[in-house]
Amino acid sequence: MFVIYHNPKCSTSRKVLDQIREAGHAPVVIDYLKDGWTRGQLLGLFAAADVTPTQAMRVKNTPAEELGLIGADDDTIIRAMTEHPILVERPIVAAPKGVRLCRPVERLQELL
């Protein structure tokens, strides 16, 4: 089963979703901007994807700088991500072959 943590306004996220479907999968689509994140969920996804909270933090078009998150510790970043879901880079895909932050889109190939 494929699960995509998706932002429908993001062209990269839409491309990844389209490629998953074109490969014959019917993914579970989670709109994380609506559903939000839990601390445990983020920690689990980041560990499985082998990324740090800093690596998974979206800075562009987010309040990351305003919130003082540049150079912040992991706990502070995770806490901010649960309060401001937009801070998580997208899309994150969980699949039988693993979890990846699929930016750039080509990272999806590791899961197909």
Gaussian input, Z-matrix of N, CA and C with variables (Angstrom, degrees):
# hf/3-21g

backbone

0 1
 N
 C     1     B1
 C     2     B2     1     A1
 N     3     B3     2     A2     1     D1
 C     4     B4     3     A3     2     D2
 C     5     B5     4     A4     3     D3
 N     6     B6     5     A5     4     D4
 C     7     B7     6     A6     5     D5
 C     8     B8     7     A7     6     D6
 N     9     B9     8     A8     7     D7
 C    10    B10     9     A9     8     D8
 C    11    B11    10    A10     9     D9
 N    12    B12    11    A11    10    D10
 C    13    B13    12    A12    11    D11
 C    14    B14    13    A13    12    D12
 N    15    B15    14    A14    13    D13
 C    16    B16    15    A15    14    D14
 C    17    B17    16    A16    15    D15
 N    18    B18    17    A17    16    D16
 C    19    B19    18    A18    17    D17
 C    20    B20    19    A19    18    D18
 N    21    B21    20    A20    19    D19
 C    22    B22    21    A21    20    D20
 C    23    B23    22    A22    21    D21
 N    24    B24    23    A23    22    D22
 C    25    B25    24    A24    23    D23
 C    26    B26    25    A25    24    D24
 N    27    B27    26    A26    25    D25
 C    28    B28    27    A27    26    D26
 C    29    B29    28    A28    27    D27
 N    30    B30    29    A29    28    D28
 C    31    B31    30    A30    29    D29
 C    32    B32    31    A31    30    D30
 N    33    B33    32    A32    31    D31
 C    34    B34    33    A33    32    D32
 C    35    B35    34    A34    33    D33
 N    36    B36    35    A35    34    D34
 C    37    B37    36    A36    35    D35
 C    38    B38    37    A37    36    D36
 N    39    B39    38    A38    37    D37
 C    40    B40    39    A39    38    D38
 C    41    B41    40    A40    39    D39
 N    42    B42    41    A41    40    D40
 C    43    B43    42    A42    41    D41
 C    44    B44    43    A43    42    D42
 N    45    B45    44    A44    43    D43
 C    46    B46    45    A45    44    D44
 C    47    B47    46    A46    45    D45
 N    48    B48    47    A47    46    D46
 C    49    B49    48    A48    47    D47
 C    50    B50    49    A49    48    D48
 N    51    B51    50    A50    49    D49
 C    52    B52    51    A51    50    D50
 C    53    B53    52    A52    51    D51
 N    54    B54    53    A53    52    D52
 C    55    B55    54    A54    53    D53
 C    56    B56    55    A55    54    D54
 N    57    B57    56    A56    55    D55
 C    58    B58    57    A57    56    D56
 C    59    B59    58    A58    57    D57
 N    60    B60    59    A59    58    D58
 C    61    B61    60    A60    59    D59
 C    62    B62    61    A61    60    D60
 N    63    B63    62    A62    61    D61
 C    64    B64    63    A63    62    D62
 C    65    B65    64    A64    63    D63
 N    66    B66    65    A65    64    D64
 C    67    B67    66    A66    65    D65
 C    68    B68    67    A67    66    D66
 N    69    B69    68    A68    67    D67
 C    70    B70    69    A69    68    D68
 C    71    B71    70    A70    69    D69
 N    72    B72    71    A71    70    D70
 C    73    B73    72    A72    71    D71
 C    74    B74    73    A73    72    D72
 N    75    B75    74    A74    73    D73
 C    76    B76    75    A75    74    D74
 C    77    B77    76    A76    75    D75
 N    78    B78    77    A77    76    D76
 C    79    B79    78    A78    77    D77
 C    80    B80    79    A79    78    D78
 N    81    B81    80    A80    79    D79
 C    82    B82    81    A81    80    D80
 C    83    B83    82    A82    81    D81
 N    84    B84    83    A83    82    D82
 C    85    B85    84    A84    83    D83
 C    86    B86    85    A85    84    D84
 N    87    B87    86    A86    85    D85
 C    88    B88    87    A87    86    D86
 C    89    B89    88    A88    87    D87
 N    90    B90    89    A89    88    D88
 C    91    B91    90    A90    89    D89
 C    92    B92    91    A91    90    D90
 N    93    B93    92    A92    91    D91
 C    94    B94    93    A93    92    D92
 C    95    B95    94    A94    93    D93
 N    96    B96    95    A95    94    D94
 C    97    B97    96    A96    95    D95
 C    98    B98    97    A97    96    D96
 N    99    B99    98    A98    97    D97
 C   100   B100    99    A99    98    D98
 C   101   B101   100   A100    99    D99
 N   102   B102   101   A101   100   D100
 C   103   B103   102   A102   101   D101
 C   104   B104   103   A103   102   D102
 N   105   B105   104   A104   103   D103
 C   106   B106   105   A105   104   D104
 C   107   B107   106   A106   105   D105
 N   108   B108   107   A107   106   D106
 C   109   B109   108   A108   107   D107
 C   110   B110   109   A109   108   D108
 N   111   B111   110   A110   109   D109
 C   112   B112   111   A111   110   D110
 C   113   B113   112   A112   111   D111
 N   114   B114   113   A113   112   D112
 C   115   B115   114   A114   113   D113
 C   116   B116   115   A115   114   D114
 N   117   B117   116   A116   115   D115
 C   118   B118   117   A117   116   D116
 C   119   B119   118   A118   117   D117
 N   120   B120   119   A119   118   D118
 C   121   B121   120   A120   119   D119
 C   122   B122   121   A121   120   D120
 N   123   B123   122   A122   121   D121
 C   124   B124   123   A123   122   D122
 C   125   B125   124   A124   123   D123
 N   126   B126   125   A125   124   D124
 C   127   B127   126   A126   125   D125
 C   128   B128   127   A127   126   D126
 N   129   B129   128   A128   127   D127
 C   130   B130   129   A129   128   D128
 C   131   B131   130   A130   129   D129
 N   132   B132   131   A131   130   D130
 C   133   B133   132   A132   131   D131
 C   134   B134   133   A133   132   D132
 N   135   B135   134   A134   133   D133
 C   136   B136   135   A135   134   D134
 C   137   B137   136   A136   135   D135
 N   138   B138   137   A137   136   D136
 C   139   B139   138   A138   137   D137
 C   140   B140   139   A139   138   D138
 N   141   B141   140   A140   139   D139
 C   142   B142   141   A141   140   D140
 C   143   B143   142   A142   141   D141
 N   144   B144   143   A143   142   D142
 C   145   B145   144   A144   143   D143
 C   146   B146   145   A145   144   D144
 N   147   B147   146   A146   145   D145
 C   148   B148   147   A147   146   D146
 C   149   B149   148   A148   147   D147
 N   150   B150   149   A149   148   D148
 C   151   B151   150   A150   149   D149
 C   152   B152   151   A151   150   D150
 N   153   B153   152   A152   151   D151
 C   154   B154   153   A153   152   D152
 C   155   B155   154   A154   153   D153
 N   156   B156   155   A155   154   D154
 C   157   B157   156   A156   155   D155
 C   158   B158   157   A157   156   D156
 N   159   B159   158   A158   157   D157
 C   160   B160   159   A159   158   D158
 C   161   B161   160   A160   159   D159
 N   162   B162   161   A161   160   D160
 C   163   B163   162   A162   161   D161
 C   164   B164   163   A163   162   D162
 N   165   B165   164   A164   163   D163
 C   166   B166   165   A165   164   D164
 C   167   B167   166   A166   165   D165
 N   168   B168   167   A167   166   D166
 C   169   B169   168   A168   167   D167
 C   170   B170   169   A169   168   D168
 N   171   B171   170   A170   169   D169
 C   172   B172   171   A171   170   D170
 C   173   B173   172   A172   171   D171
 N   174   B174   173   A173   172   D172
 C   175   B175   174   A174   173   D173
 C   176   B176   175   A175   174   D174
 N   177   B177   176   A176   175   D175
 C   178   B178   177   A177   176   D176
 C   179   B179   178   A178   177   D177
 N   180   B180   179   A179   178   D178
 C   181   B181   180   A180   179   D179
 C   182   B182   181   A181   180   D180
 N   183   B183   182   A182   181   D181
 C   184   B184   183   A183   182   D182
 C   185   B185   184   A184   183   D183
 N   186   B186   185   A185   184   D184
 C   187   B187   186   A186   185   D185
 C   188   B188   187   A187   186   D186
 N   189   B189   188   A188   187   D187
 C   190   B190   189   A189   188   D188
 C   191   B191   190   A190   189   D189
 N   192   B192   191   A191   190   D190
 C   193   B193   192   A192   191   D191
 C   194   B194   193   A193   192   D192
 N   195   B195   194   A194   193   D193
 C   196   B196   195   A195   194   D194
 C   197   B197   196   A196   195   D195
 N   198   B198   197   A197   196   D196
 C   199   B199   198   A198   197   D197
 C   200   B200   199   A199   198   D198
 N   201   B201   200   A200   199   D199
 C   202   B202   201   A201   200   D200
 C   203   B203   202   A202   201   D201
 N   204   B204   203   A203   202   D202
 C   205   B205   204   A204   203   D203
 C   206   B206   205   A205   204   D204
 N   207   B207   206   A206   205   D205
 C   208   B208   207   A207   206   D206
 C   209   B209   208   A208   207   D207
 N   210   B210   209   A209   208   D208
 C   211   B211   210   A210   209   D209
 C   212   B212   211   A211   210   D210
 N   213   B213   212   A212   211   D211
 C   214   B214   213   A213   212   D212
 C   215   B215   214   A214   213   D213
 N   216   B216   215   A215   214   D214
 C   217   B217   216   A216   215   D215
 C   218   B218   217   A217   216   D216
 N   219   B219   218   A218   217   D217
 C   220   B220   219   A219   218   D218
 C   221   B221   220   A220   219   D219
 N   222   B222   221   A221   220   D220
 C   223   B223   222   A222   221   D221
 C   224   B224   223   A223   222   D222
 N   225   B225   224   A224   223   D223
 C   226   B226   225   A225   224   D224
 C   227   B227   226   A226   225   D225
 N   228   B228   227   A227   226   D226
 C   229   B229   228   A228   227   D227
 C   230   B230   229   A229   228   D228
 N   231   B231   230   A230   229   D229
 C   232   B232   231   A231   230   D230
 C   233   B233   232   A232   231   D231
 N   234   B234   233   A233   232   D232
 C   235   B235   234   A234   233   D233
 C   236   B236   235   A235   234   D234
 N   237   B237   236   A236   235   D235
 C   238   B238   237   A237   236   D236
 C   239   B239   238   A238   237   D237
 N   240   B240   239   A239   238   D238
 C   241   B241   240   A240   239   D239
 C   242   B242   241   A241   240   D240
 N   243   B243   242   A242   241   D241
 C   244   B244   243   A243   242   D242
 C   245   B245   244   A244   243   D243
 N   246   B246   245   A245   244   D244
 C   247   B247   246   A246   245   D245
 C   248   B248   247   A247   246   D246
 N   249   B249   248   A248   247   D247
 C   250   B250   249   A249   248   D248
 C   251   B251   250   A250   249   D249
 N   252   B252   251   A251   250   D250
 C   253   B253   252   A252   251   D251
 C   254   B254   253   A253   252   D252
 N   255   B255   254   A254   253   D253
 C   256   B256   255   A255   254   D254
 C   257   B257   256   A256   255   D255
 N   258   B258   257   A257   256   D256
 C   259   B259   258   A258   257   D257
 C   260   B260   259   A259   258   D258
 N   261   B261   260   A260   259   D259
 C   262   B262   261   A261   260   D260
 C   263   B263   262   A262   261   D261
 N   264   B264   263   A263   262   D262
 C   265   B265   264   A264   263   D263
 C   266   B266   265   A265   264   D264
 N   267   B267   266   A266   265   D265
 C   268   B268   267   A267   266   D266
 C   269   B269   268   A268   267   D267
 N   270   B270   269   A269   268   D268
 C   271   B271   270   A270   269   D269
 C   272   B272   271   A271   270   D270
 N   273   B273   272   A272   271   D271
 C   274   B274   273   A273   272   D272
 C   275   B275   274   A274   273   D273
 N   276   B276   275   A275   274   D274
 C   277   B277   276   A276   275   D275
 C   278   B278   277   A277   276   D276
 N   279   B279   278   A278   277   D277
 C   280   B280   279   A279   278   D278
 C   281   B281   280   A280   279   D279
 N   282   B282   281   A281   280   D280
 C   283   B283   282   A282   281   D281
 C   284   B284   283   A283   282   D282
 N   285   B285   284   A284   283   D283
 C   286   B286   285   A285   284   D284
 C   287   B287   286   A286   285   D285
 N   288   B288   287   A287   286   D286
 C   289   B289   288   A288   287   D287
 C   290   B290   289   A289   288   D288
 N   291   B291   290   A290   289   D289
 C   292   B292   291   A291   290   D290
 C   293   B293   292   A292   291   D291
 N   294   B294   293   A293   292   D292
 C   295   B295   294   A294   293   D293
 C   296   B296   295   A295   294   D294
 N   297   B297   296   A296   295   D295
 C   298   B298   297   A297   296   D296
 C   299   B299   298   A298   297   D297
 N   300   B300   299   A299   298   D298
 C   301   B301   300   A300   299   D299
 C   302   B302   301   A301   300   D300
 N   303   B303   302   A302   301   D301
 C   304   B304   303   A303   302   D302
 C   305   B305   304   A304   303   D303
 N   306   B306   305   A305   304   D304
 C   307   B307   306   A306   305   D305
 C   308   B308   307   A307   306   D306
 N   309   B309   308   A308   307   D307
 C   310   B310   309   A309   308   D308
 C   311   B311   310   A310   309   D309
 N   312   B312   311   A311   310   D310
 C   313   B313   312   A312   311   D311
 C   314   B314   313   A313   312   D312
 N   315   B315   314   A314   313   D313
 C   316   B316   315   A315   314   D314
 C   317   B317   316   A316   315   D315
 N   318   B318   317   A317   316   D316
 C   319   B319   318   A318   317   D317
 C   320   B320   319   A319   318   D318
 N   321   B321   320   A320   319   D319
 C   322   B322   321   A321   320   D320
 C   323   B323   322   A322   321   D321
 N   324   B324   323   A323   322   D322
 C   325   B325   324   A324   323   D323
 C   326   B326   325   A325   324   D324
 N   327   B327   326   A326   325   D325
 C   328   B328   327   A327   326   D326
 C   329   B329   328   A328   327   D327
 N   330   B330   329   A329   328   D328
 C   331   B331   330   A330   329   D329
 C   332   B332   331   A331   330   D330
 N   333   B333   332   A332   331   D331
 C   334   B334   333   A333   332   D332
 C   335   B335   334   A334   333   D333

   B1=1.4390
   B2=1.5384
   B3=1.3041
   B4=1.4520
   B5=1.5235
   B6=1.3132
   B7=1.4598
   B8=1.5196
   B9=1.3308
   B10=1.4533
   B11=1.5190
   B12=1.3221
   B13=1.4639
   B14=1.5130
   B15=1.3199
   B16=1.4497
   B17=1.5208
   B18=1.3324
   B19=1.4616
   B20=1.5240
   B21=1.3240
   B22=1.4611
   B23=1.5324
   B24=1.3193
   B25=1.4688
   B26=1.5322
   B27=1.3174
   B28=1.4627
   B29=1.5316
   B30=1.3326
   B31=1.4692
   B32=1.5260
   B33=1.3275
   B34=1.4636
   B35=1.5213
   B36=1.3114
   B37=1.4583
   B38=1.5353
   B39=1.3182
   B40=1.4708
   B41=1.5286
   B42=1.3416
   B43=1.4693
   B44=1.5223
   B45=1.3298
   B46=1.4669
   B47=1.5284
   B48=1.3128
   B49=1.4651
   B50=1.5234
   B51=1.3204
   B52=1.4666
   B53=1.5302
   B54=1.3365
   B55=1.4650
   B56=1.5321
   B57=1.3113
   B58=1.4735
   B59=1.5269
   B60=1.3228
   B61=1.4685
   B62=1.5216
   B63=1.3402
   B64=1.4655
   B65=1.5281
   B66=1.3336
   B67=1.4658
   B68=1.5351
   B69=1.3305
   B70=1.4605
   B71=1.5134
   B72=1.3210
   B73=1.4606
   B74=1.5327
   B75=1.3131
   B76=1.4645
   B77=1.5317
   B78=1.3252
   B79=1.4609
   B80=1.5265
   B81=1.3186
   B82=1.4571
   B83=1.5206
   B84=1.3172
   B85=1.4655
   B86=1.5212
   B87=1.3202
   B88=1.4615
   B89=1.5159
   B90=1.3189
   B91=1.4646
   B92=1.5214
   B93=1.3199
   B94=1.4609
   B95=1.5269
   B96=1.3187
   B97=1.4635
   B98=1.5279
   B99=1.3264
   B100=1.4677
   B101=1.5267
   B102=1.3369
   B103=1.4621
   B104=1.5215
   B105=1.3323
   B106=1.4562
   B107=1.5144
   B108=1.3199
   B109=1.4572
   B110=1.5213
   B111=1.3190
   B112=1.4556
   B113=1.5261
   B114=1.2991
   B115=1.4656
   B116=1.5309
   B117=1.3345
   B118=1.4522
   B119=1.5180
   B120=1.2992
   B121=1.4611
   B122=1.5326
   B123=1.3280
   B124=1.4650
   B125=1.5272
   B126=1.3212
   B127=1.4645
   B128=1.5247
   B129=1.3311
   B130=1.4579
   B131=1.5225
   B132=1.3213
   B133=1.4659
   B134=1.5239
   B135=1.3309
   B136=1.4676
   B137=1.5242
   B138=1.3302
   B139=1.4650
   B140=1.5288
   B141=1.3189
   B142=1.4648
   B143=1.5278
   B144=1.3263
   B145=1.4656
   B146=1.5249
   B147=1.3296
   B148=1.4651
   B149=1.5357
   B150=1.3438
   B151=1.4617
   B152=1.5252
   B153=1.3016
   B154=1.4522
   B155=1.5252
   B156=1.3226
   B157=1.4595
   B158=1.5356
   B159=1.3186
   B160=1.4711
   B161=1.5175
   B162=1.3307
   B163=1.4631
   B164=1.5204
   B165=1.3244
   B166=1.4600
   B167=1.5256
   B168=1.3223
   B169=1.4647
   B170=1.5235
   B171=1.3071
   B172=1.4622
   B173=1.5273
   B174=1.3257
   B175=1.4596
   B176=1.5278
   B177=1.3477
   B178=1.4543
   B179=1.5328
   B180=1.3173
   B181=1.4745
   B182=1.5316
   B183=1.3253
   B184=1.4592
   B185=1.5313
   B186=1.3273
   B187=1.4678
   B188=1.5351
   B189=1.3321
   B190=1.4734
   B191=1.5283
   B192=1.3165
   B193=1.4671
   B194=1.5248
   B195=1.3169
   B196=1.4676
   B197=1.5243
   B198=1.3282
   B199=1.4637
   B200=1.5320
   B201=1.3230
   B202=1.4587
   B203=1.5195
   B204=1.3373
   B205=1.4621
   B206=1.5264
   B207=1.3221
   B208=1.4573
   B209=1.5281
   B210=1.3300
   B211=1.4606
   B212=1.5195
   B213=1.3346
   B214=1.4664
   B215=1.5299
   B216=1.3281
   B217=1.4626
   B218=1.5327
   B219=1.3265
   B220=1.4664
   B221=1.5241
   B222=1.3340
   B223=1.4632
   B224=1.5235
   B225=1.3147
   B226=1.4683
   B227=1.5280
   B228=1.3253
   B229=1.4681
   B230=1.5286
   B231=1.3292
   B232=1.4720
   B233=1.5241
   B234=1.3203
   B235=1.4673
   B236=1.5330
   B237=1.3145
   B238=1.4719
   B239=1.5255
   B240=1.3359
   B241=1.4681
   B242=1.5199
   B243=1.3297
   B244=1.4669
   B245=1.5238
   B246=1.3204
   B247=1.4685
   B248=1.5301
   B249=1.3380
   B250=1.4691
   B251=1.5352
   B252=1.3355
   B253=1.4685
   B254=1.5340
   B255=1.3117
   B256=1.4621
   B257=1.5279
   B258=1.3231
   B259=1.4629
   B260=1.5260
   B261=1.3267
   B262=1.4608
   B263=1.5263
   B264=1.3340
   B265=1.4645
   B266=1.5152
   B267=1.2987
   B268=1.4615
   B269=1.5159
   B270=1.3425
   B271=1.4574
   B272=1.5315
   B273=1.3025
   B274=1.4583
   B275=1.5242
   B276=1.3371
   B277=1.4599
   B278=1.5221
   B279=1.3236
   B280=1.4648
   B281=1.5247
   B282=1.3287
   B283=1.4624
   B284=1.5270
   B285=1.3272
   B286=1.4653
   B287=1.5381
   B288=1.3226
   B289=1.4673
   B290=1.5253
   B291=1.3322
   B292=1.4572
   B293=1.5119
   B294=1.3157
   B295=1.4662
   B296=1.5164
   B297=1.3234
   B298=1.4595
   B299=1.5243
   B300=1.3205
   B301=1.4563
   B302=1.5186
   B303=1.3107
   B304=1.4695
   B305=1.5254
   B306=1.2872
   B307=1.4526
   B308=1.5090
   B309=1.3019
   B310=1.4614
   B311=1.5329
   B312=1.3221
   B313=1.4526
   B314=1.5305
   B315=1.3175
   B316=1.4600
   B317=1.5214
   B318=1.3164
   B319=1.4755
   B320=1.5309
   B321=1.3391
   B322=1.4628
   B323=1.5144
   B324=1.3359
   B325=1.4688
   B326=1.5253
   B327=1.3257
   B328=1.4584
   B329=1.5274
   B330=1.3223
   B331=1.4688
   B332=1.5197
   B333=1.3273
   B334=1.4779
   B335=1.5133
   A1=109.27
   A2=115.99
   A3=122.40
   A4=109.25
   A5=115.62
   A6=122.01
   A7=106.05
   A8=116.41
   A9=120.82
   A10=109.08
   A11=114.84
   A12=121.63
   A13=104.49
   A14=115.40
   A15=124.83
   A16=112.73
   A17=114.69
   A18=121.96
   A19=105.91
   A20=118.22
   A21=120.83
   A22=113.98
   A23=117.61
   A24=120.49
   A25=112.28
   A26=117.33
   A27=122.54
   A28=110.43
   A29=116.53
   A30=119.77
   A31=111.60
   A32=118.43
   A33=120.72
   A34=110.09
   A35=116.84
   A36=121.18
   A37=110.63
   A38=116.68
   A39=120.24
   A40=110.93
   A41=117.46
   A42=120.80
   A43=110.81
   A44=116.60
   A45=120.22
   A46=110.15
   A47=117.23
   A48=120.96
   A49=110.34
   A50=117.45
   A51=121.07
   A52=110.97
   A53=117.46
   A54=120.55
   A55=112.00
   A56=116.55
   A57=119.68
   A58=109.44
   A59=115.64
   A60=120.26
   A61=111.60
   A62=117.49
   A63=121.30
   A64=111.51
   A65=116.72
   A66=121.32
   A67=111.37
   A68=116.85
   A69=120.53
   A70=115.75
   A71=117.27
   A72=120.81
   A73=110.50
   A74=115.65
   A75=122.23
   A76=106.51
   A77=117.58
   A78=120.27
   A79=113.46
   A80=113.90
   A81=120.29
   A82=105.05
   A83=116.38
   A84=121.37
   A85=108.61
   A86=115.33
   A87=120.77
   A88=108.39
   A89=115.37
   A90=121.16
   A91=106.88
   A92=115.62
   A93=120.36
   A94=112.85
   A95=117.81
   A96=118.68
   A97=110.35
   A98=116.55
   A99=121.26
   A100=111.27
   A101=116.11
   A102=120.97
   A103=113.57
   A104=116.64
   A105=120.74
   A106=111.59
   A107=115.06
   A108=123.22
   A109=109.95
   A110=115.90
   A111=120.60
   A112=107.26
   A113=115.83
   A114=120.85
   A115=110.61
   A116=116.03
   A117=120.49
   A118=112.85
   A119=115.87
   A120=121.15
   A121=110.58
   A122=116.32
   A123=120.16
   A124=111.44
   A125=116.81
   A126=119.76
   A127=111.17
   A128=116.80
   A129=120.79
   A130=112.89
   A131=116.25
   A132=120.24
   A133=111.26
   A134=116.55
   A135=119.64
   A136=111.05
   A137=117.11
   A138=120.36
   A139=110.21
   A140=116.30
   A141=120.38
   A142=112.01
   A143=116.84
   A144=121.43
   A145=112.32
   A146=116.30
   A147=122.75
   A148=111.71
   A149=114.56
   A150=120.99
   A151=108.74
   A152=115.68
   A153=121.14
   A154=108.97
   A155=118.10
   A156=119.33
   A157=111.98
   A158=116.97
   A159=119.34
   A160=110.58
   A161=117.89
   A162=121.13
   A163=112.04
   A164=117.24
   A165=121.81
   A166=112.86
   A167=116.71
   A168=119.72
   A169=110.36
   A170=114.82
   A171=120.81
   A172=107.85
   A173=115.79
   A174=120.92
   A175=110.08
   A176=115.86
   A177=121.06
   A178=110.83
   A179=115.33
   A180=122.52
   A181=113.21
   A182=116.28
   A183=121.38
   A184=108.28
   A185=116.94
   A186=119.72
   A187=113.96
   A188=118.79
   A189=121.93
   A190=112.05
   A191=117.08
   A192=119.35
   A193=111.03
   A194=116.65
   A195=120.97
   A196=111.64
   A197=116.12
   A198=121.31
   A199=112.39
   A200=117.20
   A201=120.84
   A202=113.60
   A203=116.82
   A204=120.14
   A205=114.10
   A206=117.58
   A207=119.62
   A208=107.69
   A209=115.98
   A210=121.24
   A211=114.12
   A212=117.49
   A213=121.05
   A214=110.42
   A215=116.21
   A216=120.71
   A217=110.39
   A218=115.55
   A219=121.66
   A220=112.81
   A221=117.12
   A222=120.27
   A223=111.32
   A224=116.80
   A225=121.47
   A226=110.70
   A227=116.01
   A228=120.14
   A229=110.63
   A230=117.50
   A231=121.04
   A232=110.13
   A233=116.61
   A234=120.35
   A235=110.16
   A236=117.30
   A237=121.37
   A238=110.96
   A239=117.18
   A240=120.63
   A241=111.84
   A242=117.05
   A243=118.97
   A244=110.72
   A245=116.95
   A246=121.31
   A247=112.23
   A248=116.58
   A249=122.73
   A250=108.12
   A251=118.35
   A252=121.57
   A253=114.25
   A254=118.32
   A255=122.28
   A256=111.70
   A257=117.65
   A258=121.27
   A259=113.68
   A260=117.81
   A261=120.70
   A262=108.50
   A263=115.22
   A264=120.81
   A265=109.13
   A266=116.10
   A267=120.38
   A268=110.78
   A269=113.94
   A270=130.16
   A271=111.32
   A272=115.15
   A273=121.34
   A274=106.10
   A275=115.48
   A276=120.70
   A277=109.19
   A278=115.30
   A279=122.33
   A280=106.90
   A281=115.80
   A282=121.25
   A283=108.85
   A284=117.52
   A285=119.39
   A286=113.68
   A287=117.41
   A288=121.13
   A289=113.40
   A290=117.37
   A291=119.60
   A292=113.70
   A293=114.66
   A294=122.25
   A295=107.23
   A296=115.94
   A297=120.56
   A298=110.11
   A299=113.89
   A300=121.05
   A301=103.95
   A302=117.16
   A303=122.25
   A304=112.45
   A305=114.88
   A306=122.55
   A307=105.36
   A308=118.57
   A309=128.77
   A310=112.56
   A311=114.39
   A312=122.68
   A313=111.93
   A314=117.05
   A315=121.97
   A316=113.66
   A317=117.85
   A318=121.25
   A319=111.33
   A320=116.45
   A321=119.81
   A322=111.17
   A323=118.25
   A324=121.38
   A325=111.95
   A326=117.22
   A327=121.05
   A328=112.13
   A329=116.26
   A330=121.22
   A331=113.90
   A332=116.87
   A333=120.20
   A334=111.39
   D1=137.35
   D2=175.76
   D3=-102.25
   D4=138.23
   D5=173.75
   D6=-126.41
   D7=129.38
   D8=177.07
   D9=-118.57
   D10=126.49
   D11=173.75
   D12=-89.98
   D13=105.93
   D14=-158.83
   D15=-118.08
   D16=142.05
   D17=169.21
   D18=-117.08
   D19=107.68
   D20=-174.95
   D21=-63.40
   D22=-16.51
   D23=178.78
   D24=-84.99
   D25=-9.35
   D26=-175.72
   D27=-94.83
   D28=124.28
   D29=-178.46
   D30=-65.17
   D31=-36.82
   D32=177.99
   D33=-63.69
   D34=-43.96
   D35=179.61
   D36=-63.09
   D37=-41.64
   D38=178.31
   D39=-64.28
   D40=-40.61
   D41=178.75
   D42=-62.98
   D43=-43.44
   D44=179.67
   D45=-63.06
   D46=-44.48
   D47=178.41
   D48=-59.98
   D49=-45.18
   D50=178.89
   D51=-60.49
   D52=-42.27
   D53=-178.64
   D54=-67.64
   D55=-35.72
   D56=176.00
   D57=-61.76
   D58=-46.84
   D59=-179.86
   D60=-65.77
   D61=-40.85
   D62=178.80
   D63=-63.18
   D64=-27.40
   D65=178.16
   D66=-80.06
   D67=0.93
   D68=175.13
   D69=95.31
   D70=11.20
   D71=-179.81
   D72=-100.90
   D73=150.49
   D74=175.87
   D75=-112.83
   D76=86.17
   D77=-173.42
   D78=-72.09
   D79=153.37
   D80=166.59
   D81=-79.68
   D82=126.11
   D83=-176.98
   D84=-107.34
   D85=119.69
   D86=179.57
   D87=-112.50
   D88=116.34
   D89=176.53
   D90=-83.77
   D91=92.57
   D92=-172.77
   D93=-67.11
   D94=-19.43
   D95=177.01
   D96=-69.85
   D97=-31.28
   D98=177.24
   D99=-85.77
   D100=-44.22
   D101=-174.05
   D102=-81.96
   D103=-25.95
   D104=-178.29
   D105=76.06
   D106=-175.44
   D107=-178.08
   D108=-128.53
   D109=153.83
   D110=167.65
   D111=-108.50
   D112=158.61
   D113=178.27
   D114=-57.50
   D115=-47.66
   D116=-179.39
   D117=-61.87
   D118=-40.47
   D119=178.89
   D120=-61.07
   D121=-47.90
   D122=179.68
   D123=-64.03
   D124=-45.87
   D125=-179.67
   D126=-60.32
   D127=-41.30
   D128=179.12
   D129=-66.13
   D130=-44.93
   D131=179.64
   D132=-65.18
   D133=-44.32
   D134=-178.67
   D135=-65.12
   D136=-40.01
   D137=178.23
   D138=-63.81
   D139=-45.14
   D140=-179.28
   D141=-65.81
   D142=-33.39
   D143=179.87
   D144=-86.26
   D145=-5.57
   D146=-178.76
   D147=57.97
   D148=47.06
   D149=174.42
   D150=-127.67
   D151=152.73
   D152=176.16
   D153=-89.55
   D154=161.98
   D155=174.23
   D156=-55.64
   D157=-37.85
   D158=178.23
   D159=-62.75
   D160=-43.10
   D161=179.47
   D162=-66.87
   D163=-29.17
   D164=-177.54
   D165=-92.78
   D166=2.23
   D167=-178.25
   D168=-86.70
   D169=128.31
   D170=174.98
   D171=-87.51
   D172=127.68
   D173=-179.60
   D174=-102.82
   D175=-41.71
   D176=-177.97
   D177=-62.94
   D178=130.27
   D179=177.71
   D180=58.55
   D181=34.32
   D182=176.18
   D183=-135.55
   D184=169.50
   D185=177.41
   D186=-84.72
   D187=20.27
   D188=-175.10
   D189=-54.95
   D190=-49.07
   D191=-178.84
   D192=-66.91
   D193=-44.24
   D194=-179.35
   D195=-60.24
   D196=-33.07
   D197=-179.41
   D198=-84.20
   D199=-0.21
   D200=178.60
   D201=72.54
   D202=31.32
   D203=-174.65
   D204=-88.68
   D205=-12.99
   D206=178.92
   D207=-69.46
   D208=116.64
   D209=-177.92
   D210=84.32
   D211=4.51
   D212=179.99
   D213=-73.98
   D214=162.99
   D215=178.21
   D216=-77.21
   D217=162.55
   D218=-175.46
   D219=-56.80
   D220=-42.62
   D221=-178.31
   D222=-61.51
   D223=-42.08
   D224=178.80
   D225=-64.57
   D226=-41.52
   D227=-179.93
   D228=-66.04
   D229=-45.50
   D230=179.21
   D231=-60.14
   D232=-45.07
   D233=179.62
   D234=-59.71
   D235=-43.43
   D236=179.00
   D237=-65.13
   D238=-37.48
   D239=179.84
   D240=-64.77
   D241=-34.24
   D242=178.31
   D243=-72.34
   D244=-29.29
   D245=178.53
   D246=-83.68
   D247=-29.83
   D248=-177.31
   D249=-132.37
   D250=84.42
   D251=-175.33
   D252=-54.61
   D253=-25.81
   D254=-179.30
   D255=-62.39
   D256=-18.05
   D257=-178.85
   D258=-71.18
   D259=-12.90
   D260=-179.32
   D261=-88.98
   D262=126.96
   D263=177.84
   D264=-63.31
   D265=150.85
   D266=-175.36
   D267=-133.97
   D268=163.19
   D269=-10.54
   D270=-87.76
   D271=154.15
   D272=171.63
   D273=-105.58
   D274=131.84
   D275=-179.10
   D276=-122.04
   D277=130.01
   D278=173.94
   D279=-109.36
   D280=130.54
   D281=-176.09
   D282=-145.72
   D283=171.08
   D284=178.52
   D285=-56.05
   D286=-28.84
   D287=-178.91
   D288=-88.53
   D289=-1.19
   D290=178.08
   D291=137.57
   D292=-166.36
   D293=-179.71
   D294=-124.92
   D295=136.04
   D296=178.94
   D297=-140.39
   D298=144.92
   D299=165.40
   D300=-84.25
   D301=108.13
   D302=-169.95
   D303=-89.78
   D304=56.86
   D305=173.27
   D306=-132.09
   D307=108.97
   D308=8.05
   D309=-75.67
   D310=169.14
   D311=-176.39
   D312=-53.87
   D313=-33.18
   D314=-177.42
   D315=-59.43
   D316=-21.94
   D317=178.35
   D318=-61.74
   D319=-24.62
   D320=179.33
   D321=-60.16
   D322=-32.37
   D323=-176.52
   D324=-57.72
   D325=-27.46
   D326=178.03
   D327=-65.50
   D328=-19.84
   D329=-176.44
   D330=-102.92
   D331=-17.94
   D332=-176.14
   D333=-82.21

